[in-house]
Amino acid sequence: MLPFTPFMKFIASSILLLVSTGIFAQTDTTGKGIVDSNSVIVHKDPRLDLLVKKQAAINEVTSLDSRRTDKGFRLMIISTTSRDEAIAAKTKVYTYFPELKAYLWYQSPYFRVKAGNFKDRKDAESYQRRMNTYFPRGVFIMKDIIEVKPGKGGLDDDINP
């Protein structure tokens, strides 16, 4: 073994001193003393509170919109693989029945056009009879989730023909 020289003793004690001062280096930046090792200080941007409030408002509006639906009936106008046929059928619904709202869905490989927001089946049946003259392939009544308050208020105009 080599004996420790005074220079080696100086280096070893300097390293020990540096390491031990690092242990006491965790003090509070506010000047209140040593920080508890079980606590965390969070420095938060105040704009985060504004974002949280804005998101809460958006969630409230979204949940109100989702409450505007109910079980009811719609008329299936057409189910086809041709997009042009589906658009033509939707246009025909708006042309001959402007009080009804028409819906176009694509569910691969079919394009489906449905119309109306009927709470009662007999209201849907009266429109079904009238629409059969414009759509010779047949119009079918389907159970669906309908819009209860799609516009300014009340039920859709097609509920009371």
C-alpha positions, 0 to 999 in steps of 0.5 A: 500500500502506498502511504497518503501524501499531504497532497492526497490528504488535501484532495480527499478532504476537499472532496469530502467538504464539497460533498457534505456542503451539497447535502445542506444546499436544499434550502427554500428560495423564499428564505424561510430555511430548509425545505421539508423533504416531503413537500413540493413547491409548484410554480404555476402560470396563472393563465392555467386557471383561465384555461381550466375555467374556459374548459369547464364552460365548454364542458357545460355547453357540451353537456347541455347539447347532449341533453337535447336528445331523446328516443323517437322516430326518423324516416329512412329515405334511402340507403345506397352505395352511391353518394350522388343518389344520397345527396339527390335524395337529401335535396329532394327532402329539402325541396318538397319537405322544407320543414323536415331536417334531413341527415346524411350518414356514411356507414361503409359502404352505404350512404343513408339519408334519414329525415325528421325528428318525430316523437310519436310514431303516428306523426312519422306515419303521416309523413311516410305516406306523403313521402312515398310518392316522391321516393318510390323505393319506399320510406321506412320508419326507424327508431332513432335518437332524435333532436328535441330542441334543434333550433330556437326552441321547442320540438322540431316543426315536423312534429306538428305537420 
